[in-house]
Amino acid sequence: DLEKEQLKTLKKVVKHFENGLPLEDVAQINKILNLCAEKMNEQEAFTEPLCELIKLFGLPFQKKKSSDEVNYSCDVSQSIAQLGYLMRVPSSKVKIQICKCVTSFYNMEPPGKLLPGYQPAGASYKIQMAELGGLAETLFLSLALVENQLTEKLWVLKALQHLSISGVNCKLMMKAQAASKLCLCLNGADPSGQLVFRSSDILWNLLENTSKEEVVNQLSSLECVQTLQEVFVDLLRHGFRHCDHQLRNDLLVIATLLAENPVAPMIESGFAKLLIVLATFVEVKLRHPLVKGFKLTYSYEDFEMKKLLFNVIGVLSKDPAAVWLLSENHVMPALLYYVKPNQKPGFPDWSAAQYEELQLHAIAVLASVAPVLVDKYLSCQANTLLLVFLQWCIGQDPFFGQGNSFHGTGGRGSKLAQMRYSLRVLRCVVSLYDDAVNNNLCDQGAISQLLDILKYAVNKSKEKEDAILLEIQTDILFILSVLCENDLHRKELFSCEGIGILIPFFGTDPKKLCSGLCHTCLLFSALDCLWSCVIGCCIAEDSFIEKQGIFLLLDLLALKERKLCNVILAILVEFCDNSKTTLHISTWRGKRNQTAANLLIQLWRQEELDLGVRRDQYGRIVDIKRPIATSFQKEQEVIPLPADCPSFAIMEISESMRAKIYSLFCKLGFENLPGLSAKDFVTLAIIQHYLDFKIGEAWSEIHAEIKEEFRPITSDEEALKIISKVSEDTAKTVVALQTEVLKSQHHHELQEEEKTYKKFQDTHTQRELINKSWENFLTRTSNYEALKKAKNLQRTAIRVSRSKAKIEKEPYHSIDTKNLHTTV
């Protein structure tokens, strides 16, 4: 009779706690649960009480104090975790009840009645305790126990759906390889279709709440990919409901993520080929067994699927192993199908807005596919199609872009979005530097047409400046740079109209360079275009110089933007091969009448400061042995290098601005340079001997490398010492010259100071004389005796001044004024 008494007692316990378990009793109830689970192995009569006790965990917990939630958290979390372990009980009813209990955590209803002195625990308390106890992991592992029990399996998946909302639970499930096991569940037998929906929903939660890379890695096995493919094909052929189409698209997104992983066997499984054929069968109209009988309904879900399939093609184009598949399955003609003017009100199947979105998406994908399928690109005459399409973009044909999609951003009411992505395709293709592609473009008059588009974009940006117009201009300048590089005839074609369009880019307002609208990128593209399309062609160079291009470059150089300076200096050095350039550089004047020589010297000083070259307070050489060595060079240890590897001293030439500034001064000359101060002449002395110092640096490195490997013979040692001494003597000579310049400047300043002091002294003396004259005047006006004395002195002076010789009939001039009654 003991078992009957136990069953009665269990009923009393359930009845007592029918409104919820107090937190302090949860641990005791958990012990009772475990005892019931053990009894069930012998007596099935304990099944019902066990289920009733499990139901209690679905009711709100009750607490006496606010601190009870924290105080009993350890017991509660362990008790909730124990629910997952109870899934081992061989009873479907118990298993389903556990899943219902877990599900109720997320749909908690307020208790009908509270125990006296108690209040309900927080609504999210059980969820937190489930996370703390690791319920998600144990419950997921229990899936193996219900593998062949569909009802129980669906209930477990339903509970896991709720648990997977939390990132903590998702991480616990991932430890149990949840992604791969759930994927294998997708194609299980289930007439209701709930299995695939619940499993895919949990997969999505795992992707959103954990590391996407980890989930994809778990799904990248051949079994998972094949399972995913089977379910996708089944939904494609037999899914007619709205929810089936949505699920199909969800699985397509997961397939896209797998395609991004090079380890995933998308090609080996045949899934990649299926997706490529699906993406192109409408445009190419080929019969293929994979899509036999399949038709697009042109619903919103099918429209989304079409975009996702285009996206898969873009992803697969990055995989070299998939290039053959893309080529054989006519991807290029399918994408080029959309490179044609939009028709209004729309195409037979898609609306105008949908067609525009697909068109822009297809052209965007073409930018990824074209570089890997160059032969197909040429055979399909893609260059011709793109140039005709671009001509339509700048034409006057009425068209109102919808601008609804990501790719249509900024293109509403215009054709800018189409122009932007078409130019992006050309940019990606010409960047391959493939002669066949570039020659084909130029033969069709691409240079002239691109200049027309550039002019159009420049005029548009004057009306309203935005990032898309700047990107269009940047791409055109890059394409022209690649087409004209190393081809004199193309440079001459560019110079006819291109110079006039290119010049204004160098007059960009400096404030715009910091606006964040890609003006800096556009300016660099313009400089690159100048280098590739102008330099090296005498006609183009002369036209650029005549239009005051050198002045504009120097104005940009005066901004002292480090990234710009290196490029501009290199361009100026190349331009100096033209005899007209040096005259323009010498003529240029910047702010405060600054000369080009002064600007170059300032840049040199700033560069040495950035590189950590040692100079004293006056700019003189400090280190005689290594006068131009940077701090980085001094920190480097001696590393013997092969003969074909440049050393640090040589590499520094290409990376810093000093070599370019030296080259410019070699063209301008080191004498008769206007606008220079004594400090400038001190720096100029270093610049003048830059090459000598650099040679000495290189020999110093050679000497150090030799000493690391072996001891040189006496004659070689002597030769190296002499070379080193020559370099040091040069440095000493420069220091002496710098000191002389500074002394001369100091002497000149002293002379100027003395002149200034003399001026002050003369001014002070003059002021004293004026004050003394004024005092005398005041004395004469206020003291009659002083006035008489002054008058006598005046008469004496007049008398003395007269000639002593007597002159006949000498006229008499009185020195007194008659009737004078004032002393003034």
Buried (B, 14 or more C-beta within 10 A) or exposed (E): EEEEEBBEEBEEBBEEBBBBBBBBBBBBBBEBBEBBBEBBEEEEEBBBBBBBBBBBBBBBBBBEEEEBBEEBBEBBBBBBBBBBBBBEBEBBBBBBBBBBBBBBBBEBEEBEEBBEEBBBBBEEBBBBBBBBBBBBBBBBBBBEBBEEBBEBBBBBBBBBBBBBEBBBBBBBBBEBEBBBBBBBBBBBEBEEBBBBBBBBBBBBBBBEBBEEEBBBBBBBBEEBBBBBBEBBBBBBEEBEEEEBBBBBBBBBBBBBBBBBBEEBBBBEBBBBBBBBBBBBBBBBEEEBEBBEEEEBEBEEBBBBBBBBBBBBBBBBBEBEEBBEBBBEBBBBBBBBBBBEBBEEEBBEEBBBBBBBBBBBBBBBBBBBBBBBBBEBBBEBEBBEBBBBBBEBBBEEEEBEBBBBBEBBBBBEEBBBBBBBBBBBBBBBBBEBEBEEBBEBBBEBEBBBBBBBBBBBBBEBBEEEEBEBBBBBBBBBBBBBBBBBBEBEEBBBBBBBBBBBBBBEBBEBEEEBBEEEBBBBBBBBBBBBBBBBBBBBBEBBBBBBBEBBBBBBBBBBBBEEBEEBBBBBBBBBBBBBEBEBBBEBBBEBEBEEEBBBBBBBBBBBBBBBEEBEBBBEEEBBBEEBEBBBBBEEBEEEEEEEEEEEEEBBBEEBBEEBBBBBBBBBBBBBEBEEBEBBEBBBBBBBBBBBBBEBBBBBBBBBBBBBBBEEEEEBEEEEBEBBEEBBEBBBEBBEEBBEBBEEBBEEBEEEEEEEEEEEEEEEEEEEEEEEEEEEEEEEEEBBEEEEEBBEEBBEEEEEEEEEEEEEEEEEEEEEEEEEEEEEEEBE
